[in-house]
């Protein structure tokens, strides 16, 4: 398993940041070019909510489904992959109040469907591109929330 963890401080209350994370349109705009998602279950977002993702890195595209496994309003949102996708992972957003607003931390543990050679390529290239995508999405989200 590989792990990516990135944090950013946003000058907004945790409630505002969390609402942004749950807003499909705003999150897709912030993550444009890296990933897009849609909710595939009905009702309010919480444990058990399902989503479909399309994400790209290094010129390739992956699609997978995910389910929320932990949900604490304004504090934490954790999901993991479900279904037949070869991509396996767990992703989380954690929010901590700060004197300026909110520290938002995104973490992802993932395993790509690669052979031994593919895992080396992941370590040298794909992970770097995924980290860049996460950083860009966090910075775009920060900008959108603070405006």
C-alpha positions as CSV (number, residue, x, y, z in Angstrom):
1,X,0.0,0.0,0.0
2,X,1.1,3.5,-0.8
3,X,0.2,6.5,1.2
4,X,-0.3,10.2,0.4
5,X,-1.0,12.8,3.1
6,X,-1.3,16.5,2.5
7,X,-2.6,19.3,4.6
8,X,-3.6,22.9,4.0
9,X,-4.9,25.7,6.3
10,X,-8.0,27.4,5.1
11,X,-9.3,30.7,6.5
12,X,-12.8,29.5,7.1
13,X,-14.7,27.7,9.8
14,X,-14.8,23.9,9.8
15,X,-18.5,24.0,9.0
16,X,-17.9,25.9,5.8
17,X,-15.0,23.7,4.7
18,X,-17.0,20.5,5.4
19,X,-20.0,21.8,3.5
20,X,-17.7,22.4,0.5
21,X,-16.3,18.9,0.7
22,X,-19.9,17.5,0.5
23,X,-20.9,19.7,-2.5
24,X,-20.3,17.6,-5.6
25,X,-20.3,20.5,-8.0
26,X,-17.8,22.6,-6.0
27,X,-15.5,19.6,-5.3
28,X,-15.5,18.6,-9.0
29,X,-14.6,22.1,-10.0
30,X,-11.7,22.2,-7.4
31,X,-10.5,18.8,-8.6
32,X,-10.9,19.4,-12.3
33,X,-8.4,17.5,-14.3
34,X,-7.6,15.1,-11.4
35,X,-10.9,13.5,-10.4
36,X,-14.7,13.9,-10.5
37,X,-17.3,12.1,-8.5
38,X,-21.1,11.7,-8.3
39,X,-23.2,10.4,-5.5
40,X,-24.8,7.1,-6.5
41,X,-27.1,6.8,-3.4
42,X,-30.0,8.8,-2.3
43,X,-30.5,10.8,0.8
44,X,-28.1,12.9,3.0
45,X,-24.4,12.2,2.9
46,X,-23.4,9.9,5.8
47,X,-22.1,6.4,6.6
48,X,-23.2,4.2,3.8
49,X,-23.3,6.9,1.1
50,X,-21.9,5.6,-2.2
51,X,-20.1,7.5,-4.9
52,X,-18.7,6.9,-8.4
53,X,-15.2,8.4,-9.2
54,X,-13.4,9.0,-12.5
55,X,-9.8,10.0,-11.8
56,X,-6.7,10.3,-14.0
57,X,-3.0,10.3,-13.4
58,X,-0.1,10.1,-15.8
59,X,-2.3,10.0,-18.9
60,X,-4.5,7.1,-17.7
61,X,-8.0,7.1,-16.4
62,X,-9.5,4.9,-13.6
63,X,-13.1,4.5,-12.6
64,X,-14.1,3.1,-9.2
65,X,-16.9,3.1,-6.6
66,X,-16.5,4.2,-3.0
67,X,-18.6,4.0,0.2
68,X,-18.5,6.3,3.2
69,X,-17.3,4.2,6.2
70,X,-16.9,7.0,8.8
71,X,-18.7,10.3,8.9
72,X,-18.4,12.9,11.7
73,X,-20.0,16.2,10.6
74,X,-17.5,19.0,10.4
75,X,-14.6,16.8,11.6
76,X,-14.0,13.7,9.4
77,X,-15.2,12.0,6.2
78,X,-13.7,8.6,5.3
79,X,-14.5,6.4,2.3
80,X,-13.1,3.2,0.8
81,X,-13.3,1.5,-2.6
82,X,-16.0,-1.1,-3.2
83,X,-17.0,-3.3,-6.0
84,X,-14.9,-4.9,-8.8
85,X,-12.4,-2.1,-9.4
86,X,-8.8,-3.3,-9.3
87,X,-7.8,0.0,-7.7
88,X,-8.2,-0.3,-3.9
89,X,-7.9,2.5,-1.4
90,X,-9.2,4.4,1.6
91,X,-9.4,8.2,1.5
92,X,-10.1,10.6,4.3
93,X,-10.6,14.3,4.9
94,X,-9.9,15.4,8.5
95,X,-10.7,18.9,9.7
96,X,-9.1,20.6,12.8
97,X,-10.1,24.1,14.0
98,X,-7.1,26.6,14.0
99,X,-6.8,30.2,15.1
100,X,-7.1,31.2,11.4
101,X,-9.9,28.7,10.4
102,X,-9.4,25.1,9.6
103,X,-6.5,22.7,8.9
104,X,-7.7,20.3,6.3
105,X,-5.8,17.0,5.9
106,X,-6.4,14.6,3.0
107,X,-4.9,11.1,3.4
108,X,-5.1,8.3,0.9
109,X,-3.8,4.7,1.3
110,X,-4.0,3.0,-2.0
111,X,-2.9,0.0,-4.0
112,X,-2.6,0.1,-7.8
113,X,-3.3,-3.1,-9.9
114,X,0.3,-3.4,-11.0
115,X,2.9,-6.1,-11.3
116,X,6.2,-5.7,-9.5
117,X,7.5,-3.5,-12.4
118,X,4.3,-1.5,-12.3
119,X,4.8,-0.9,-8.5
120,X,8.2,0.6,-9.3
121,X,6.7,2.8,-11.9
122,X,4.0,3.9,-9.4
123,X,6.7,4.8,-6.9
124,X,8.7,6.8,-9.5
125,X,5.9,8.5,-11.5
126,X,2.3,7.8,-10.7
127,X,2.5,8.6,-7.0
128,X,4.2,11.9,-7.8
129,X,1.4,12.8,-10.3
130,X,-1.3,11.8,-7.7
131,X,0.4,14.0,-5.1
132,X,0.5,16.9,-7.5
133,X,-3.2,16.4,-8.2
134,X,-4.1,16.3,-4.5
135,X,-2.1,19.5,-3.8
136,X,-3.7,21.3,-6.8
137,X,-7.2,20.2,-5.6
138,X,-6.5,21.3,-2.0
139,X,-5.2,24.7,-3.2
140,X,-8.1,25.2,-5.6
141,X,-10.6,24.3,-2.8
142,X,-8.9,26.7,-0.4
143,X,-9.2,29.5,-3.0
144,X,-12.8,28.7,-3.7
145,X,-13.8,28.5,0.0
146,X,-11.9,31.7,1.0
147,X,-13.5,33.8,-1.8
